[in-house]
Amino acid sequence: MIDKNLKSRNIKPTAMRQLVLQVLTDQKTAISLSELEQKFEKADKATLYRTLKTFEAKKLIHGIDDGTGSVKYALCHESCECQPEDLHVHFLCTKCESTYCLHELSIPEISLPPNFSLKSVNMVVKGICSNCKK
């Protein structure tokens, strides 16, 4: 499954890429580079960073600027091309600082003035997640 996901995005399945993708697949929330580093204590930070950037460039993952000061990463859907029509809302829990992809909530259509073109949108909704409300 991991190799299939890498190959479907034309990413060579190296051991580190396989391991990083497995961690991202197992995550319920978006993960930052520093959180990923903690899971791979002996891995080179530059290698992890390059792996994330490769995944992002090949549209296997997307980066989320949730306002916490570090970009977090989450898997894209199989058919995602990270175009404006593929974008969704993100939720940042202000208590545990976990960031969730809310795939079922699309970003509302944005009407720009003439001669403006939309490349990306980042919509982060903040509140308390269901885990923290318990």
C-alpha positions in Angstrom: 0.0 0.0 0.0 2.8 2.5 0.9 4.8 1.6 -2.2 1.7 1.9 -4.3 1.0 5.4 -2.9 4.5 6.5 -3.6 4.6 5.1 -7.1 1.2 6.6 -8.0 2.8 10.0 -7.5 6.0 9.1 -9.3 8.1 9.0 -6.1 10.9 6.5 -5.8 10.2 4.3 -2.8 13.3 4.7 -0.6 13.3 3.2 2.9 13.1 6.7 4.5 10.2 7.7 2.2 8.4 4.5 3.1 8.8 5.1 6.8 7.7 8.7 6.7 4.7 7.9 4.6 3.7 5.2 7.0 3.9 7.7 9.9 1.8 10.2 7.9 -0.7 7.5 7.1 -1.1 6.4 10.7 -1.6 10.0 11.9 -5.1 11.3 12.7 -3.9 14.9 12.7 -1.4 16.9 10.7 2.2 16.7 11.9 5.1 19.2 11.9 8.7 18.6 10.9 9.7 18.7 14.6 7.1 16.2 15.6 8.2 13.9 12.7 11.8 14.3 14.0 10.8 13.0 17.4 9.5 9.8 15.7 12.8 9.3 13.9 15.4 10.2 16.5 18.3 9.0 14.5 17.2 10.4 11.1 18.8 13.4 9.6 16.6 16.5 9.8 17.6 17.6 6.3 16.5 14.2 4.9 13.2 14.4 6.7 12.7 18.0 5.4 13.6 16.9 1.8 11.2 14.0 2.0 8.3 16.2 3.1 9.1 18.7 0.3 9.2 15.9 -2.3 5.9 14.6 -1.0 4.4 18.1 -1.1 5.8 18.8 -4.6 4.3 15.5 -5.9 1.0 16.4 -4.2 1.1 13.4 -1.9 0.8 15.7 1.1 -0.2 19.3 1.7 1.3 21.8 4.1 -0.9 23.7 6.5 0.0 27.1 8.1 -2.3 26.9 11.1 -0.8 30.0 12.8 1.2 28.0 15.4 4.5 29.0 13.9 5.4 25.7 12.1 3.9 24.2 9.0 2.1 20.9 9.5 1.7 18.2 6.9 -1.2 15.8 6.2 -1.9 13.3 3.4 -3.9 14.4 0.4 -6.7 12.3 -1.0 -5.7 10.0 -3.9 -7.3 12.3 -6.5 -6.1 15.6 -5.0 -4.0 17.9 -7.2 -3.9 20.7 -4.5 -5.9 23.0 -6.8 -8.3 25.5 -5.3 -11.3 23.1 -5.9 -9.5 20.4 -3.9 -9.0 22.6 -0.8 -10.7 22.0 2.5 -11.0 23.6 5.9 -8.6 22.9 8.7 -9.3 22.9 12.4 -6.8 23.9 15.0 -7.6 22.9 18.6 -6.5 25.8 20.8 -6.1 23.4 23.8 -3.9 20.6 22.4 -2.7 22.4 19.2 -3.6 19.5 17.0 -4.6 20.3 13.5 -7.3 18.3 11.7 -8.2 18.2 8.0 -11.9 18.6 7.6 -12.2 17.1 4.1 -16.0 17.2 4.2 -15.9 21.0 4.4 -14.8 22.7 1.2 -13.5 26.3 1.3 -16.2 28.6 0.2 -15.9 30.0 -3.3 -14.1 33.3 -3.4 -14.9 36.0 -5.9 -11.8 38.0 -6.7 -11.7 41.3 -8.5 -11.1 41.2 -12.3 -7.5 40.4 -13.3 -6.8 38.6 -9.9 -6.2 34.8 -10.0 -6.5 32.4 -7.1 -3.6 30.0 -6.5 -4.3 28.8 -3.0 -6.4 29.4 0.1 -5.7 28.6 3.7 -8.7 28.4 6.0 -8.1 27.5 9.6 -11.0 27.3 12.0 -10.0 27.4 15.7 -11.7 25.9 18.7 -11.7 22.9 21.0 -11.5 19.4 19.4 -13.7 16.5 20.5 -10.8 14.8 22.4 -10.2 17.9 24.5 -13.9 18.4 25.2 -14.2 15.0 27.0 
